[in-house]
């Protein structure tokens, strides 16, 4: 990656779902990904991080009118939002 990047550790569940739904896998192809016991450590450009955070915020508040079967994904999205914001504050 030639652009400035930042590393985030987010829940694996939300990362996997985000990648599965991504309309532009090309935009994620340069992302450095490492699975850890705590989740997924991803090194993202500002553009990639912005897209991931926007997606997480949408799911965190139930933006799609999701049923109870999406409760786990919503909690994972909420944790993603918290972790990404905490990373930005401490960086």
PyMOL Python script that loads the backbone (N, CA, C, O; Angstrom):
from pymol import cmd

cmd.read_pdbstr("""\
ATOM      1  N   UNK A   1       0.847  -1.171   0.000  1.00  0.00           N
ATOM      2  CA  UNK A   1       0.000   0.000   0.000  1.00  0.00           C
ATOM      3  C   UNK A   1       0.893   1.235   0.000  1.00  0.00           C
ATOM      4  O   UNK A   1       1.824   1.322   0.800  1.00  0.00           O
ATOM      5  N   UNK A   2       0.630   2.159  -0.858  1.00  0.00           N
ATOM      6  CA  UNK A   2       1.414   3.379  -0.917  1.00  0.00           C
ATOM      7  C   UNK A   2       0.802   4.496  -0.090  1.00  0.00           C
ATOM      8  O   UNK A   2       1.499   5.430   0.305  1.00  0.00           O
ATOM      9  N   UNK A   3      -0.490   4.408   0.175  1.00  0.00           N
ATOM     10  CA  UNK A   3      -1.183   5.429   0.948  1.00  0.00           C
ATOM     11  C   UNK A   3      -0.941   5.214   2.443  1.00  0.00           C
ATOM     12  O   UNK A   3      -0.552   4.129   2.877  1.00  0.00           O
ATOM     13  N   UNK A   4      -1.180   6.271   3.214  1.00  0.00           N
ATOM     14  CA  UNK A   4      -1.098   6.141   4.660  1.00  0.00           C
ATOM     15  C   UNK A   4      -2.196   5.186   5.124  1.00  0.00           C
ATOM     16  O   UNK A   4      -3.326   5.243   4.641  1.00  0.00           O
ATOM     17  N   UNK A   5      -1.852   4.312   6.062  1.00  0.00           N
ATOM     18  CA  UNK A   5      -2.811   3.323   6.542  1.00  0.00           C
ATOM     19  C   UNK A   5      -2.883   3.353   8.061  1.00  0.00           C
ATOM     20  O   UNK A   5      -2.039   3.946   8.734  1.00  0.00           O
ATOM     21  N   UNK A   6      -3.898   2.706   8.574  1.00  0.00           N
ATOM     22  CA  UNK A   6      -4.081   2.545  10.018  1.00  0.00           C
ATOM     23  C   UNK A   6      -4.561   1.117  10.250  1.00  0.00           C
ATOM     24  O   UNK A   6      -5.275   0.545   9.426  1.00  0.00           O
ATOM     25  N   UNK A   7      -4.159   0.555  11.381  1.00  0.00           N
ATOM     26  CA  UNK A   7      -4.546  -0.813  11.713  1.00  0.00           C
ATOM     27  C   UNK A   7      -5.691  -0.805  12.714  1.00  0.00           C
ATOM     28  O   UNK A   7      -5.662  -0.077  13.706  1.00  0.00           O
ATOM     29  N   UNK A   8      -6.693  -1.620  12.440  1.00  0.00           N
ATOM     30  CA  UNK A   8      -7.864  -1.773  13.304  1.00  0.00           C
ATOM     31  C   UNK A   8      -8.009  -3.245  13.653  1.00  0.00           C
ATOM     32  O   UNK A   8      -7.737  -4.111  12.821  1.00  0.00           O
ATOM     33  N   UNK A   9      -8.431  -3.533  14.865  1.00  0.00           N
ATOM     34  CA  UNK A   9      -8.788  -4.904  15.242  1.00  0.00           C
ATOM     35  C   UNK A   9     -10.291  -4.909  15.448  1.00  0.00           C
ATOM     36  O   UNK A   9     -10.819  -4.249  16.343  1.00  0.00           O
ATOM     37  N   UNK A  10     -10.967  -5.669  14.599  1.00  0.00           N
ATOM     38  CA  UNK A  10     -12.429  -5.678  14.622  1.00  0.00           C
ATOM     39  C   UNK A  10     -12.928  -7.118  14.714  1.00  0.00           C
ATOM     40  O   UNK A  10     -12.163  -8.050  14.468  1.00  0.00           O
ATOM     41  N   UNK A  11     -14.199  -7.310  15.065  1.00  0.00           N
ATOM     42  CA  UNK A  11     -14.743  -8.662  15.136  1.00  0.00           C
ATOM     43  C   UNK A  11     -14.700  -9.360  13.772  1.00  0.00           C
ATOM     44  O   UNK A  11     -15.042  -8.771  12.746  1.00  0.00           O
ATOM     45  N   UNK A  12     -14.279 -10.607  13.786  1.00  0.00           N
ATOM     46  CA  UNK A  12     -14.182 -11.381  12.546  1.00  0.00           C
ATOM     47  C   UNK A  12     -15.548 -11.510  11.871  1.00  0.00           C
ATOM     48  O   UNK A  12     -15.635 -11.492  10.643  1.00  0.00           O
ATOM     49  N   UNK A  13     -16.591 -11.635  12.646  1.00  0.00           N
ATOM     50  CA  UNK A  13     -17.926 -11.812  12.062  1.00  0.00           C
ATOM     51  C   UNK A  13     -18.297 -10.637  11.154  1.00  0.00           C
ATOM     52  O   UNK A  13     -18.795 -10.836  10.047  1.00  0.00           O
ATOM     53  N   UNK A  14     -18.052  -9.408  11.630  1.00  0.00           N
ATOM     54  CA  UNK A  14     -18.434  -8.273  10.804  1.00  0.00           C
ATOM     55  C   UNK A  14     -17.514  -8.138   9.596  1.00  0.00           C
ATOM     56  O   UNK A  14     -17.984  -7.827   8.501  1.00  0.00           O
ATOM     57  N   UNK A  15     -16.216  -8.365   9.769  1.00  0.00           N
ATOM     58  CA  UNK A  15     -15.288  -8.284   8.643  1.00  0.00           C
ATOM     59  C   UNK A  15     -15.690  -9.269   7.548  1.00  0.00           C
ATOM     60  O   UNK A  15     -15.762  -8.903   6.375  1.00  0.00           O
ATOM     61  N   UNK A  16     -15.952 -10.524   7.934  1.00  0.00           N
ATOM     62  CA  UNK A  16     -16.334 -11.536   6.948  1.00  0.00           C
ATOM     63  C   UNK A  16     -17.606 -11.146   6.215  1.00  0.00           C
ATOM     64  O   UNK A  16     -17.699 -11.303   4.997  1.00  0.00           O
ATOM     65  N   UNK A  17     -18.590 -10.637   6.955  1.00  0.00           N
ATOM     66  CA  UNK A  17     -19.843 -10.222   6.338  1.00  0.00           C
ATOM     67  C   UNK A  17     -19.606  -9.045   5.393  1.00  0.00           C
ATOM     68  O   UNK A  17     -20.151  -9.009   4.290  1.00  0.00           O
ATOM     69  N   UNK A  18     -18.795  -8.088   5.827  1.00  0.00           N
ATOM     70  CA  UNK A  18     -18.494  -6.910   5.003  1.00  0.00           C
ATOM     71  C   UNK A  18     -17.844  -7.341   3.680  1.00  0.00           C
ATOM     72  O   UNK A  18     -18.230  -6.868   2.611  1.00  0.00           O
ATOM     73  N   UNK A  19     -16.873  -8.224   3.760  1.00  0.00           N
ATOM     74  CA  UNK A  19     -16.190  -8.695   2.554  1.00  0.00           C
ATOM     75  C   UNK A  19     -17.158  -9.455   1.663  1.00  0.00           C
ATOM     76  O   UNK A  19     -17.151  -9.273   0.445  1.00  0.00           O
ATOM     77  N   UNK A  20     -17.993 -10.307   2.256  1.00  0.00           N
ATOM     78  CA  UNK A  20     -18.969 -11.077   1.468  1.00  0.00           C
ATOM     79  C   UNK A  20     -19.939 -10.175   0.715  1.00  0.00           C
ATOM     80  O   UNK A  20     -20.364 -10.507  -0.392  1.00  0.00           O
ATOM     81  N   UNK A  21     -20.294  -9.034   1.308  1.00  0.00           N
ATOM     82  CA  UNK A  21     -21.257  -8.133   0.680  1.00  0.00           C
ATOM     83  C   UNK A  21     -20.614  -7.047  -0.170  1.00  0.00           C
ATOM     84  O   UNK A  21     -21.317  -6.286  -0.835  1.00  0.00           O
ATOM     85  N   UNK A  22     -19.304  -6.966  -0.156  1.00  0.00           N
ATOM     86  CA  UNK A  22     -18.623  -5.872  -0.850  1.00  0.00           C
ATOM     87  C   UNK A  22     -18.894  -5.918  -2.347  1.00  0.00           C
ATOM     88  O   UNK A  22     -18.714  -6.947  -2.999  1.00  0.00           O
ATOM     89  N   UNK A  23     -19.332  -4.780  -2.874  1.00  0.00           N
ATOM     90  CA  UNK A  23     -19.560  -4.661  -4.308  1.00  0.00           C
ATOM     91  C   UNK A  23     -18.261  -4.449  -5.058  1.00  0.00           C
ATOM     92  O   UNK A  23     -18.197  -4.631  -6.274  1.00  0.00           O
ATOM     93  N   UNK A  24     -17.225  -4.062  -4.326  1.00  0.00           N
ATOM     94  CA  UNK A  24     -15.966  -3.727  -4.961  1.00  0.00           C
ATOM     95  C   UNK A  24     -14.818  -4.409  -4.227  1.00  0.00           C
ATOM     96  O   UNK A  24     -14.100  -3.783  -3.447  1.00  0.00           O
ATOM     97  N   UNK A  25     -14.658  -5.709  -4.492  1.00  0.00           N
ATOM     98  CA  UNK A  25     -13.585  -6.447  -3.833  1.00  0.00           C
ATOM     99  C   UNK A  25     -12.224  -5.896  -4.224  1.00  0.00           C
ATOM    100  O   UNK A  25     -11.248  -6.072  -3.495  1.00  0.00           O
ATOM    101  N   UNK A  26     -12.154  -5.231  -5.367  1.00  0.00           N
ATOM    102  CA  UNK A  26     -10.905  -4.611  -5.789  1.00  0.00           C
ATOM    103  C   UNK A  26     -10.452  -3.589  -4.743  1.00  0.00           C
ATOM    104  O   UNK A  26      -9.255  -3.445  -4.494  1.00  0.00           O
ATOM    105  N   UNK A  27     -11.393  -2.891  -4.140  1.00  0.00           N
ATOM    106  CA  UNK A  27     -11.063  -1.872  -3.149  1.00  0.00           C
ATOM    107  C   UNK A  27     -10.478  -2.497  -1.880  1.00  0.00           C
ATOM    108  O   UNK A  27      -9.758  -1.832  -1.134  1.00  0.00           O
ATOM    109  N   UNK A  28     -10.786  -3.774  -1.635  1.00  0.00           N
ATOM    110  CA  UNK A  28     -10.288  -4.446  -0.438  1.00  0.00           C
ATOM    111  C   UNK A  28      -9.062  -5.315  -0.705  1.00  0.00           C
ATOM    112  O   UNK A  28      -8.464  -5.843   0.232  1.00  0.00           O
ATOM    113  N   UNK A  29      -8.687  -5.467  -1.962  1.00  0.00           N
ATOM    114  CA  UNK A  29      -7.631  -6.433  -2.283  1.00  0.00           C
ATOM    115  C   UNK A  29      -6.293  -6.101  -1.657  1.00  0.00           C
ATOM    116  O   UNK A  29      -5.506  -7.011  -1.394  1.00  0.00           O
ATOM    117  N   UNK A  30      -6.004  -4.838  -1.407  1.00  0.00           N
ATOM    118  CA  UNK A  30      -4.740  -4.455  -0.809  1.00  0.00           C
ATOM    119  C   UNK A  30      -4.778  -4.445   0.717  1.00  0.00           C
ATOM    120  O   UNK A  30      -3.755  -4.212   1.361  1.00  0.00           O
ATOM    121  N   UNK A  31      -5.921  -4.690   1.283  1.00  0.00           N
ATOM    122  CA  UNK A  31      -6.030  -4.673   2.739  1.00  0.00           C
ATOM    123  C   UNK A  31      -5.209  -5.821   3.323  1.00  0.00           C
ATOM    124  O   UNK A  31      -5.335  -6.969   2.899  1.00  0.00           O
ATOM    125  N   UNK A  32      -4.378  -5.494   4.290  1.00  0.00           N
ATOM    126  CA  UNK A  32      -3.617  -6.522   4.990  1.00  0.00           C
ATOM    127  C   UNK A  32      -4.503  -7.054   6.106  1.00  0.00           C
ATOM    128  O   UNK A  32      -5.001  -6.289   6.932  1.00  0.00           O
ATOM    129  N   UNK A  33      -4.696  -8.364   6.127  1.00  0.00           N
ATOM    130  CA  UNK A  33      -5.616  -8.982   7.076  1.00  0.00           C
ATOM    131  C   UNK A  33      -4.894 -10.076   7.853  1.00  0.00           C
ATOM    132  O   UNK A  33      -4.190 -10.905   7.277  1.00  0.00           O
ATOM    133  N   UNK A  34      -5.078 -10.064   9.161  1.00  0.00           N
ATOM    134  CA  UNK A  34      -4.492 -11.099  10.009  1.00  0.00           C
ATOM    135  C   UNK A  34      -5.531 -11.487  11.060  1.00  0.00           C
ATOM    136  O   UNK A  34      -6.012 -10.640  11.813  1.00  0.00           O
ATOM    137  N   UNK A  35      -5.871 -12.774  11.101  1.00  0.00           N
ATOM    138  CA  UNK A  35      -6.831 -13.253  12.084  1.00  0.00           C
ATOM    139  C   UNK A  35      -6.099 -13.482  13.403  1.00  0.00           C
ATOM    140  O   UNK A  35      -5.028 -14.087  13.437  1.00  0.00           O
ATOM    141  N   UNK A  36      -6.698 -12.984  14.491  1.00  0.00           N
ATOM    142  CA  UNK A  36      -6.118 -13.132  15.818  1.00  0.00           C
ATOM    143  C   UNK A  36      -7.174 -13.698  16.755  1.00  0.00           C
ATOM    144  O   UNK A  36      -8.325 -13.888  16.361  1.00  0.00           O
ATOM    145  N   UNK A  37      -6.785 -13.965  17.984  1.00  0.00           N
ATOM    146  CA  UNK A  37      -7.759 -14.462  18.970  1.00  0.00           C
ATOM    147  C   UNK A  37      -8.802 -13.399  19.289  1.00  0.00           C
ATOM    148  O   UNK A  37      -9.923 -13.721  19.682  1.00  0.00           O
ATOM    149  N   UNK A  38      -8.437 -12.152  19.121  1.00  0.00           N
ATOM    150  CA  UNK A  38      -9.334 -11.033  19.462  1.00  0.00           C
ATOM    151  C   UNK A  38     -10.246 -10.621  18.313  1.00  0.00           C
ATOM    152  O   UNK A  38     -11.209  -9.884  18.524  1.00  0.00           O
ATOM    153  N   UNK A  39      -9.960 -11.081  17.114  1.00  0.00           N
ATOM    154  CA  UNK A  39     -10.754 -10.693  15.945  1.00  0.00           C
ATOM    155  C   UNK A  39      -9.895 -10.685  14.709  1.00  0.00           C
ATOM    156  O   UNK A  39      -9.044 -11.554  14.522  1.00  0.00           O
ATOM    157  N   UNK A  40     -10.119  -9.713  13.876  1.00  0.00           N
ATOM    158  CA  UNK A  40      -9.359  -9.569  12.642  1.00  0.00           C
ATOM    159  C   UNK A  40      -8.605  -8.251  12.715  1.00  0.00           C
ATOM    160  O   UNK A  40      -9.188  -7.196  12.965  1.00  0.00           O
ATOM    161  N   UNK A  41      -7.316  -8.332  12.494  1.00  0.00           N
ATOM    162  CA  UNK A  41      -6.490  -7.131  12.448  1.00  0.00           C
ATOM    163  C   UNK A  41      -6.367  -6.737  10.980  1.00  0.00           C
ATOM    164  O   UNK A  41      -5.818  -7.490  10.175  1.00  0.00           O
ATOM    165  N   UNK A  42      -6.874  -5.572  10.635  1.00  0.00           N
ATOM    166  CA  UNK A  42      -6.856  -5.123   9.240  1.00  0.00           C
ATOM    167  C   UNK A  42      -6.139  -3.787   9.127  1.00  0.00           C
ATOM    168  O   UNK A  42      -6.365  -2.871   9.917  1.00  0.00           O
ATOM    169  N   UNK A  43      -5.285  -3.698   8.146  1.00  0.00           N
ATOM    170  CA  UNK A  43      -4.580  -2.442   7.860  1.00  0.00           C
ATOM    171  C   UNK A  43      -5.277  -1.846   6.645  1.00  0.00           C
ATOM    172  O   UNK A  43      -5.273  -2.426   5.559  1.00  0.00           O
ATOM    173  N   UNK A  44      -5.880  -0.665   6.850  1.00  0.00           N
ATOM    174  CA  UNK A  44      -6.724  -0.058   5.829  1.00  0.00           C
ATOM    175  C   UNK A  44      -6.288   1.360   5.503  1.00  0.00           C
ATOM    176  O   UNK A  44      -5.741   2.077   6.340  1.00  0.00           O
ATOM    177  N   UNK A  45      -6.549   1.738   4.261  1.00  0.00           N
ATOM    178  CA  UNK A  45      -6.376   3.135   3.883  1.00  0.00           C
ATOM    179  C   UNK A  45      -7.540   3.922   4.478  1.00  0.00           C
ATOM    180  O   UNK A  45      -8.501   3.339   4.980  1.00  0.00           O
ATOM    181  N   UNK A  46      -7.447   5.225   4.420  1.00  0.00           N
ATOM    182  CA  UNK A  46      -8.532   6.073   4.931  1.00  0.00           C
ATOM    183  C   UNK A  46      -9.841   5.778   4.193  1.00  0.00           C
ATOM    184  O   UNK A  46     -10.904   5.717   4.812  1.00  0.00           O
ATOM    185  N   UNK A  47      -9.764   5.598   2.885  1.00  0.00           N
ATOM    186  CA  UNK A  47     -10.967   5.306   2.088  1.00  0.00           C
ATOM    187  C   UNK A  47     -11.580   3.962   2.488  1.00  0.00           C
ATOM    188  O   UNK A  47     -12.796   3.860   2.649  1.00  0.00           O
ATOM    189  N   UNK A  48     -10.748   2.938   2.648  1.00  0.00           N
ATOM    190  CA  UNK A  48     -11.253   1.626   3.051  1.00  0.00           C
ATOM    191  C   UNK A  48     -11.868   1.686   4.445  1.00  0.00           C
ATOM    192  O   UNK A  48     -12.928   1.107   4.687  1.00  0.00           O
ATOM    193  N   UNK A  49     -11.201   2.388   5.363  1.00  0.00           N
ATOM    194  CA  UNK A  49     -11.703   2.502   6.731  1.00  0.00           C
ATOM    195  C   UNK A  49     -13.033   3.252   6.755  1.00  0.00           C
ATOM    196  O   UNK A  49     -13.942   2.881   7.499  1.00  0.00           O
ATOM    197  N   UNK A  50     -13.149   4.294   5.953  1.00  0.00           N
ATOM    198  CA  UNK A  50     -14.385   5.070   5.892  1.00  0.00           C
ATOM    199  C   UNK A  50     -15.545   4.200   5.407  1.00  0.00           C
ATOM    200  O   UNK A  50     -16.648   4.271   5.948  1.00  0.00           O
ATOM    201  N   UNK A  51     -15.294   3.391   4.398  1.00  0.00           N
ATOM    202  CA  UNK A  51     -16.330   2.490   3.858  1.00  0.00           C
ATOM    203  C   UNK A  51     -16.735   1.453   4.902  1.00  0.00           C
ATOM    204  O   UNK A  51     -17.922   1.189   5.091  1.00  0.00           O
ATOM    205  N   UNK A  52     -15.751   0.869   5.575  1.00  0.00           N
ATOM    206  CA  UNK A  52     -16.035  -0.138   6.601  1.00  0.00           C
ATOM    207  C   UNK A  52     -16.826   0.485   7.752  1.00  0.00           C
ATOM    208  O   UNK A  52     -17.803  -0.102   8.216  1.00  0.00           O
ATOM    209  N   UNK A  53     -16.417   1.658   8.214  1.00  0.00           N
ATOM    210  CA  UNK A  53     -17.114   2.321   9.315  1.00  0.00           C
ATOM    211  C   UNK A  53     -18.545   2.682   8.928  1.00  0.00           C
ATOM    212  O   UNK A  53     -19.462   2.508   9.730  1.00  0.00           O
ATOM    213  N   UNK A  54     -18.744   3.176   7.722  1.00  0.00           N
ATOM    214  CA  UNK A  54     -20.084   3.519   7.248  1.00  0.00           C
ATOM    215  C   UNK A  54     -20.983   2.278   7.228  1.00  0.00           C
ATOM    216  O   UNK A  54     -22.140   2.330   7.645  1.00  0.00           O
ATOM    217  N   UNK A  55     -20.441   1.183   6.744  1.00  0.00           N
ATOM    218  CA  UNK A  55     -21.186  -0.078   6.696  1.00  0.00           C
ATOM    219  C   UNK A  55     -21.529  -0.541   8.110  1.00  0.00           C
ATOM    220  O   UNK A  55     -22.659  -0.950   8.376  1.00  0.00           O
ATOM    221  N   UNK A  56     -20.553  -0.477   9.013  1.00  0.00           N
ATOM    222  CA  UNK A  56     -20.782  -0.904  10.398  1.00  0.00           C
ATOM    223  C   UNK A  56     -21.836  -0.028  11.079  1.00  0.00           C
ATOM    224  O   UNK A  56     -22.695  -0.534  11.801  1.00  0.00           O
ATOM    225  N   UNK A  57     -21.769   1.275  10.850  1.00  0.00           N
ATOM    226  CA  UNK A  57     -22.762   2.175  11.449  1.00  0.00           C
ATOM    227  C   UNK A  57     -24.166   1.846  10.953  1.00  0.00           C
ATOM    228  O   UNK A  57     -25.122   1.886  11.727  1.00  0.00           O
ATOM    229  N   UNK A  58     -24.294   1.528   9.690  1.00  0.00           N
ATOM    230  CA  UNK A  58     -25.602   1.167   9.117  1.00  0.00           C
ATOM    231  C   UNK A  58     -26.183  -0.054   9.831  1.00  0.00           C
ATOM    232  O   UNK A  58     -27.347  -0.054  10.231  1.00  0.00           O
ATOM    233  N   UNK A  59     -25.365  -1.087   9.984  1.00  0.00           N
ATOM    234  CA  UNK A  59     -25.839  -2.315  10.621  1.00  0.00           C
ATOM    235  C   UNK A  59     -25.972  -2.159  12.136  1.00  0.00           C
ATOM    236  O   UNK A  59     -26.814  -2.817  12.748  1.00  0.00           O
ATOM    237  N   UNK A  60     -25.168  -1.312  12.740  1.00  0.00           N
ATOM    238  CA  UNK A  60     -25.186  -1.144  14.193  1.00  0.00           C
ATOM    239  C   UNK A  60     -26.518  -0.600  14.697  1.00  0.00           C
ATOM    240  O   UNK A  60     -26.929  -0.905  15.817  1.00  0.00           O
ATOM    241  N   UNK A  61     -27.193   0.199  13.881  1.00  0.00           N
ATOM    242  CA  UNK A  61     -28.474   0.784  14.294  1.00  0.00           C
ATOM    243  C   UNK A  61     -29.668   0.071  13.662  1.00  0.00           C
ATOM    244  O   UNK A  61     -30.804   0.536  13.757  1.00  0.00           O
ATOM    245  N   UNK A  62     -29.399  -1.056  13.021  1.00  0.00           N
ATOM    246  CA  UNK A  62     -30.491  -1.795  12.393  1.00  0.00           C
ATOM    247  C   UNK A  62     -31.052  -1.073  11.192  1.00  0.00           C
ATOM    248  O   UNK A  62     -32.259  -1.109  10.950  1.00  0.00           O
ATOM    249  N   UNK A  63     -30.178  -0.409  10.427  1.00  0.00           N
ATOM    250  CA  UNK A  63     -30.576   0.423   9.299  1.00  0.00           C
ATOM    251  C   UNK A  63     -31.396  -0.262   8.231  1.00  0.00           C
ATOM    252  O   UNK A  63     -32.064   0.408   7.444  1.00  0.00           O
ATOM    253  N   UNK A  64     -31.361  -1.569   8.184  1.00  0.00           N
ATOM    254  CA  UNK A  64     -32.125  -2.266   7.158  1.00  0.00           C
ATOM    255  C   UNK A  64     -33.412  -2.864   7.679  1.00  0.00           C
ATOM    256  O   UNK A  64     -34.064  -3.637   6.976  1.00  0.00           O
ATOM    257  N   UNK A  65     -33.794  -2.518   8.911  1.00  0.00           N
ATOM    258  CA  UNK A  65     -35.001  -3.094   9.495  1.00  0.00           C
ATOM    259  C   UNK A  65     -34.855  -4.596   9.685  1.00  0.00           C
ATOM    260  O   UNK A  65     -35.785  -5.362   9.434  1.00  0.00           O
ATOM    261  N   UNK A  66     -33.679  -5.000  10.129  1.00  0.00           N
ATOM    262  CA  UNK A  66     -33.353  -6.425  10.248  1.00  0.00           C
ATOM    263  C   UNK A  66     -34.135  -7.087  11.365  1.00  0.00           C
ATOM    264  O   UNK A  66     -34.469  -6.461  12.371  1.00  0.00           O
ATOM    265  N   UNK A  67     -34.418  -8.362  11.170  1.00  0.00           N
ATOM    266  CA  UNK A  67     -35.101  -9.147  12.184  1.00  0.00           C
ATOM    267  C   UNK A  67     -34.122  -9.671  13.222  1.00  0.00           C
ATOM    268  O   UNK A  67     -32.923  -9.396  13.163  1.00  0.00           O
ATOM    269  N   UNK A  68     -34.646 -10.419  14.159  1.00  0.00           N
ATOM    270  CA  UNK A  68     -33.834 -10.929  15.264  1.00  0.00           C
ATOM    271  C   UNK A  68     -32.720 -11.866  14.794  1.00  0.00           C
ATOM    272  O   UNK A  68     -31.738 -12.064  15.510  1.00  0.00           O
ATOM    273  N   UNK A  69     -32.862 -12.442  13.604  1.00  0.00           N
ATOM    274  CA  UNK A  69     -31.814 -13.330  13.093  1.00  0.00           C
ATOM    275  C   UNK A  69     -30.515 -12.574  12.794  1.00  0.00           C
ATOM    276  O   UNK A  69     -29.467 -13.192  12.598  1.00  0.00           O
ATOM    277  N   UNK A  70     -30.583 -11.251  12.758  1.00  0.00           N
ATOM    278  CA  UNK A  70     -29.402 -10.425  12.509  1.00  0.00           C
ATOM    279  C   UNK A  70     -28.839  -9.796  13.784  1.00  0.00           C
ATOM    280  O   UNK A  70     -27.952  -8.945  13.714  1.00  0.00           O
ATOM    281  N   UNK A  71     -29.346 -10.207  14.940  1.00  0.00           N
ATOM    282  CA  UNK A  71     -28.909  -9.613  16.202  1.00  0.00           C
ATOM    283  C   UNK A  71     -27.398  -9.769  16.399  1.00  0.00           C
ATOM    284  O   UNK A  71     -26.736  -8.830  16.840  1.00  0.00           O
ATOM    285  N   UNK A  72     -26.853 -10.931  16.080  1.00  0.00           N
ATOM    286  CA  UNK A  72     -25.418 -11.159  16.235  1.00  0.00           C
ATOM    287  C   UNK A  72     -24.604 -10.256  15.327  1.00  0.00           C
ATOM    288  O   UNK A  72     -23.579  -9.711  15.738  1.00  0.00           O
ATOM    289  N   UNK A  73     -25.059 -10.096  14.091  1.00  0.00           N
ATOM    290  CA  UNK A  73     -24.370  -9.219  13.151  1.00  0.00           C
ATOM    291  C   UNK A  73     -24.443  -7.762  13.629  1.00  0.00           C
ATOM    292  O   UNK A  73     -23.471  -7.016  13.515  1.00  0.00           O
ATOM    293  N   UNK A  74     -25.596  -7.370  14.160  1.00  0.00           N
ATOM    294  CA  UNK A  74     -25.740  -6.001  14.656  1.00  0.00           C
ATOM    295  C   UNK A  74     -24.798  -5.747  15.835  1.00  0.00           C
ATOM    296  O   UNK A  74     -24.177  -4.688  15.914  1.00  0.00           O
ATOM    297  N   UNK A  75     -24.689  -6.720  16.753  1.00  0.00           N
ATOM    298  CA  UNK A  75     -23.761  -6.560  17.890  1.00  0.00           C
ATOM    299  C   UNK A  75     -22.320  -6.495  17.396  1.00  0.00           C
ATOM    300  O   UNK A  75     -21.515  -5.723  17.917  1.00  0.00           O
ATOM    301  N   UNK A  76     -21.999  -7.303  16.396  1.00  0.00           N
ATOM    302  CA  UNK A  76     -20.655  -7.282  15.827  1.00  0.00           C
ATOM    303  C   UNK A  76     -20.382  -5.941  15.153  1.00  0.00           C
ATOM    304  O   UNK A  76     -19.270  -5.420  15.237  1.00  0.00           O
ATOM    305  N   UNK A  77     -21.382  -5.385  14.491  1.00  0.00           N
ATOM    306  CA  UNK A  77     -21.242  -4.073  13.861  1.00  0.00           C
ATOM    307  C   UNK A  77     -21.048  -2.990  14.918  1.00  0.00           C
ATOM    308  O   UNK A  77     -20.231  -2.087  14.739  1.00  0.00           O
ATOM    309  N   UNK A  78     -21.791  -3.075  16.011  1.00  0.00           N
ATOM    310  CA  UNK A  78     -21.639  -2.102  17.099  1.00  0.00           C
ATOM    311  C   UNK A  78     -20.222  -2.160  17.679  1.00  0.00           C
ATOM    312  O   UNK A  78     -19.617  -1.124  17.954  1.00  0.00           O
ATOM    313  N   UNK A  79     -19.702  -3.366  17.861  1.00  0.00           N
ATOM    314  CA  UNK A  79     -18.341  -3.520  18.376  1.00  0.00           C
ATOM    315  C   UNK A  79     -17.327  -2.977  17.375  1.00  0.00           C
ATOM    316  O   UNK A  79     -16.315  -2.395  17.766  1.00  0.00           O
ATOM    317  N   UNK A  80     -17.596  -3.166  16.087  1.00  0.00           N
ATOM    318  CA  UNK A  80     -16.708  -2.641  15.047  1.00  0.00           C
ATOM    319  C   UNK A  80     -16.651  -1.118  15.116  1.00  0.00           C
ATOM    320  O   UNK A  80     -15.571  -0.530  15.056  1.00  0.00           O
ATOM    321  N   UNK A  81     -17.805  -0.485  15.242  1.00  0.00           N
ATOM    322  CA  UNK A  81     -17.860   0.979  15.338  1.00  0.00           C
ATOM    323  C   UNK A  81     -17.061   1.449  16.552  1.00  0.00           C
ATOM    324  O   UNK A  81     -16.246   2.365  16.443  1.00  0.00           O
ATOM    325  N   UNK A  82     -17.292   0.829  17.703  1.00  0.00           N
ATOM    326  CA  UNK A  82     -16.569   1.224  18.928  1.00  0.00           C
ATOM    327  C   UNK A  82     -15.059   1.069  18.755  1.00  0.00           C
ATOM    328  O   UNK A  82     -14.293   1.977  19.079  1.00  0.00           O
ATOM    329  N   UNK A  83     -14.645  -0.066  18.254  1.00  0.00           N
ATOM    330  CA  UNK A  83     -13.205  -0.318  18.111  1.00  0.00           C
ATOM    331  C   UNK A  83     -12.553   0.626  17.110  1.00  0.00           C
ATOM    332  O   UNK A  83     -11.445   1.111  17.342  1.00  0.00           O
ATOM    333  N   UNK A  84     -13.233   0.888  16.004  1.00  0.00           N
ATOM    334  CA  UNK A  84     -12.656   1.793  15.012  1.00  0.00           C
ATOM    335  C   UNK A  84     -12.558   3.207  15.567  1.00  0.00           C
ATOM    336  O   UNK A  84     -11.548   3.879  15.361  1.00  0.00           O
ATOM    337  N   UNK A  85     -13.573   3.664  16.256  1.00  0.00           N
ATOM    338  CA  UNK A  85     -13.538   5.016  16.839  1.00  0.00           C
ATOM    339  C   UNK A  85     -12.485   5.101  17.934  1.00  0.00           C
ATOM    340  O   UNK A  85     -11.783   6.107  18.036  1.00  0.00           O
ATOM    341  N   UNK A  86     -12.363   4.058  18.757  1.00  0.00           N
ATOM    342  CA  UNK A  86     -11.333   4.047  19.789  1.00  0.00           C
ATOM    343  C   UNK A  86      -9.941   4.094  19.182  1.00  0.00           C
ATOM    344  O   UNK A  86      -9.058   4.767  19.713  1.00  0.00           O
ATOM    345  N   UNK A  87      -9.734   3.393  18.084  1.00  0.00           N
ATOM    346  CA  UNK A  87      -8.443   3.384  17.401  1.00  0.00           C
ATOM    347  C   UNK A  87      -8.119   4.771  16.873  1.00  0.00           C
ATOM    348  O   UNK A  87      -6.978   5.222  16.972  1.00  0.00           O
ATOM    349  N   UNK A  88      -9.107   5.447  16.316  1.00  0.00           N
ATOM    350  CA  UNK A  88      -8.891   6.785  15.765  1.00  0.00           C
ATOM    351  C   UNK A  88      -8.572   7.796  16.861  1.00  0.00           C
ATOM    352  O   UNK A  88      -7.774   8.708  16.648  1.00  0.00           O
ATOM    353  N   UNK A  89      -9.177   7.644  18.010  1.00  0.00           N
ATOM    354  CA  UNK A  89      -8.952   8.567  19.136  1.00  0.00           C
ATOM    355  C   UNK A  89      -7.545   8.378  19.694  1.00  0.00           C
ATOM    356  O   UNK A  89      -6.888   9.352  20.059  1.00  0.00           O
ATOM    357  N   UNK A  90      -7.080   7.137  19.763  1.00  0.00           N
ATOM    358  CA  UNK A  90      -5.778   6.866  20.364  1.00  0.00           C
ATOM    359  C   UNK A  90      -4.631   6.989  19.383  1.00  0.00           C
ATOM    360  O   UNK A  90      -3.469   6.968  19.788  1.00  0.00           O
ATOM    361  N   UNK A  91      -4.932   7.117  18.103  1.00  0.00           N
ATOM    362  CA  UNK A  91      -3.861   7.181  17.098  1.00  0.00           C
ATOM    363  C   UNK A  91      -3.215   8.547  17.076  1.00  0.00           C
ATOM    364  O   UNK A  91      -2.295   8.781  16.292  1.00  0.00           O
TER     365      UNK A  91
END
""", "prot")
cmd.dss("prot")
cmd.show_as("cartoon", "prot")
cmd.util.cbc("prot")
cmd.orient("prot")
